[in-house]
Amino acid sequence: MLRPSEKEMIDKGMIVMWIIWGAILLSLFVYVLVCHLAGDQIRQNANPAIPLDLFKNILYAVSLITLIISYFVRKAVLVVRSSGTRPGATNISQQSTQPAFIGKYTVAMIISLALSESIGIYGVVLYFIGDSLQTLYAFIGVSAITMIFYRPKKEEIITLANDMKMKLPHTT
């Protein structure tokens, strides 16, 4: 069970996480805007000898791998080990006033969002080297859906906090 002060810290941490999430999600719309405003000028300089279909297939595969990696990296970061922190790692709660579980959850969220955003960037790259707007929208769409999947969830933080309290009683 969480103390009232921990619940208050979760609420404050959620505000910061929602701001981070919103800014990263908004970046996808900025990418689309840049493509619409400056894409034609950038595409004029694209090398027509680039094997676009091969490059597109490679980035489709890389996107799929990125999706899989983001899922497992997030899970790995959120695992609570009973042995405490990793050797050589510093305790987040000793460096700031926020509990370790908020820092741990924030790190997991940022990593998964950054990996998700990279999928949108792959679409921008493809558009700039000569692919269609449909391809750009497909990559941006997958990126946005993944970011929505990884949005901050209060229930996950509470679960993480309770798990950390049970396995690491000295961590608050």
Backbone torsions as a table, in degrees:
resi	resn	phi	psi	omega
1	MET	NA	137.6	-178.3
2	LEU	-88.6	145.1	175.6
3	ARG	-76.0	157.7	178.8
4	PRO	-57.4	-36.3	179.7
5	SER	-66.0	-35.1	178.1
6	GLU	-70.3	-38.6	177.2
7	LYS	-63.3	-38.6	177.7
8	GLU	-65.2	-40.9	178.1
9	MET	-66.4	-35.5	176.4
10	ILE	-63.1	-44.2	179.5
11	ASP	-61.2	-42.8	177.9
12	LYS	-66.3	-41.7	178.3
13	GLY	-64.5	-35.8	178.6
14	MET	-62.7	-38.3	178.9
15	ILE	-60.6	-46.7	179.1
16	VAL	-63.2	-44.0	-179.6
17	MET	-63.9	-38.5	178.1
18	TRP	-66.2	-36.4	177.5
19	ILE	-65.3	-45.1	177.8
20	ILE	-61.3	-48.1	-179.6
21	TRP	-59.2	-46.2	-179.4
22	GLY	-62.9	-40.3	179.8
23	ALA	-65.4	-41.9	-179.9
24	ILE	-69.3	-39.9	177.1
25	LEU	-65.2	-40.4	178.4
26	LEU	-61.9	-31.6	179.9
27	SER	-59.2	-31.6	177.8
28	LEU	-62.6	-40.0	179.0
29	PHE	-70.1	-32.8	175.1
30	VAL	-64.8	-40.8	177.8
31	TYR	-59.6	-44.4	179.5
32	VAL	-64.0	-42.5	178.9
33	LEU	-61.1	-44.8	178.7
34	VAL	-62.2	-41.4	178.9
35	CYS	-62.6	-39.4	179.4
36	HIS	-71.7	-37.6	-176.7
37	LEU	-81.9	-41.0	-174.0
38	ALA	-118.4	-1.7	-175.1
39	GLY	-59.0	-42.3	-178.4
40	ASP	-63.2	-40.3	179.0
41	GLN	-66.4	-41.5	-179.8
42	ILE	-69.8	-39.5	-178.0
43	ARG	-67.0	-25.6	178.2
44	GLN	-62.6	-30.5	-178.7
45	ASN	-89.1	0.8	-178.3
46	ALA	-70.0	143.5	179.6
47	ASN	-78.9	118.3	-178.8
48	PRO	-69.5	-11.4	-179.3
49	ALA	-82.5	-3.7	179.7
50	ILE	-68.3	128.1	177.9
51	PRO	-73.4	85.5	-172.2
52	LEU	-59.1	-43.2	-179.2
53	ASP	-63.3	-41.9	177.6
54	LEU	-63.8	-45.8	-179.9
55	PHE	-62.1	-40.0	179.2
56	LYS	-63.7	-44.8	179.3
57	ASN	-63.2	-38.7	177.6
58	ILE	-63.1	-44.4	-178.9
59	LEU	-71.4	-28.4	171.8
60	TYR	-62.3	-46.0	179.9
61	ALA	-64.7	-43.0	179.1
62	VAL	-63.2	-37.6	178.1
63	SER	-63.5	-44.1	178.0
64	LEU	-62.3	-43.9	177.4
65	ILE	-62.4	-40.5	178.6
66	THR	-62.3	-41.4	177.4
67	LEU	-60.2	-45.6	-179.3
68	ILE	-65.4	-45.8	-179.8
69	ILE	-61.6	-43.1	-178.1
70	SER	-61.0	-37.7	179.6
71	TYR	-64.9	-48.2	-176.3
72	PHE	-74.6	-33.2	176.6
73	VAL	-65.3	-43.2	178.3
74	ARG	-59.4	-46.8	178.7
75	LYS	-60.6	-42.2	-178.7
76	ALA	-65.1	-39.1	179.8
77	VAL	-68.1	-35.3	-176.9
78	LEU	-84.3	-1.9	178.1
79	VAL	-69.9	134.6	177.0
80	VAL	-101.2	117.9	179.6
81	ARG	-97.7	137.3	-177.6
82	SER	-72.2	-13.3	-179.2
83	SER	-82.2	0.8	180.0
84	GLY	92.3	-154.3	-178.1
85	THR	-78.3	162.2	179.3
86	ARG	-64.8	151.5	176.8
87	PRO	-60.2	133.2	179.4
88	GLY	87.3	-11.3	179.9
89	ALA	-86.8	147.7	177.7
90	THR	-94.9	152.6	-179.7
91	ASN	-78.5	122.7	-178.0
92	ILE	-59.2	-39.2	-177.2
93	SER	-67.4	-20.8	177.0
94	GLN	-79.8	-21.8	-177.7
95	GLN	-91.5	-20.5	-177.5
96	SER	-141.3	175.8	-179.5
97	THR	-87.8	-6.7	179.9
98	GLN	-86.7	151.6	178.5
99	PRO	-65.4	155.7	-177.9
100	ALA	-60.8	-34.7	-177.5
101	PHE	-65.8	-31.0	177.2
102	ILE	-70.6	-43.3	177.7
103	GLY	-62.5	-42.9	-179.6
104	LYS	-63.7	-43.8	179.9
105	TYR	-66.9	-39.9	178.8
106	THR	-62.4	-43.1	178.1
107	VAL	-61.4	-46.1	179.5
108	ALA	-61.4	-41.5	-179.3
109	MET	-65.9	-45.4	-177.8
110	ILE	-65.4	-41.4	178.4
111	ILE	-61.7	-47.8	-178.1
112	SER	-67.3	-35.1	177.6
113	LEU	-70.2	-38.3	178.4
114	ALA	-64.6	-42.2	176.9
115	LEU	-64.8	-38.5	177.6
116	SER	-65.3	-40.8	179.8
117	GLU	-64.1	-33.4	-179.3
118	SER	-59.7	-30.1	178.0
119	ILE	-63.7	-41.5	175.9
120	GLY	-63.2	-37.4	178.9
121	ILE	-65.5	-35.6	176.0
122	TYR	-59.2	-40.5	177.8
123	GLY	-64.4	-40.0	177.3
124	VAL	-62.3	-45.1	178.8
125	VAL	-59.6	-46.6	179.2
126	LEU	-61.0	-41.3	179.1
127	TYR	-63.4	-43.6	-178.5
128	PHE	-66.4	-27.8	179.1
129	ILE	-91.9	4.7	170.5
130	GLY	125.8	1.0	-179.5
131	ASP	-81.0	175.3	-173.0
132	SER	-83.9	167.4	174.2
133	LEU	-64.8	-30.9	178.9
134	GLN	-59.9	-41.6	178.6
135	THR	-65.4	-43.2	176.9
136	LEU	-56.8	-49.1	-178.9
137	TYR	-64.4	-34.6	179.0
138	ALA	-64.5	-47.6	179.4
139	PHE	-66.1	-43.3	178.5
140	ILE	-63.0	-40.0	179.0
141	GLY	-62.6	-46.2	178.2
142	VAL	-62.2	-41.8	179.2
143	SER	-61.7	-45.7	-179.3
144	ALA	-64.9	-42.7	179.0
145	ILE	-61.8	-41.5	179.3
146	THR	-65.3	-40.1	177.9
147	MET	-64.8	-36.9	177.0
148	ILE	-65.6	-39.1	176.7
149	PHE	-61.6	-37.5	-177.9
150	TYR	-93.8	15.0	-179.7
151	ARG	-59.3	157.4	179.1
152	PRO	-63.8	134.9	-179.4
153	LYS	-129.1	120.7	-178.0
154	LYS	-60.3	-37.1	-179.0
155	GLU	-61.8	-37.9	179.2
156	GLU	-66.1	-39.4	179.0
157	ILE	-66.5	-41.9	179.0
158	ILE	-63.4	-42.6	177.7
159	THR	-62.1	-44.9	178.2
160	LEU	-61.3	-43.6	179.6
161	ALA	-60.8	-46.2	179.4
162	ASN	-64.8	-40.2	177.3
163	ASP	-62.6	-42.1	-179.4
164	MET	-67.8	-36.1	177.8
165	LYS	-65.9	-37.7	-179.0
166	MET	-72.8	-40.6	-175.7
167	LYS	-91.3	-28.7	-179.2
168	LEU	-127.7	77.8	-172.2
169	PRO	-61.1	-22.0	-179.2
170	HIS	-81.4	-9.2	-178.4
171	THR	-96.3	126.0	177.6
172	THR	-123.5	NA	NA
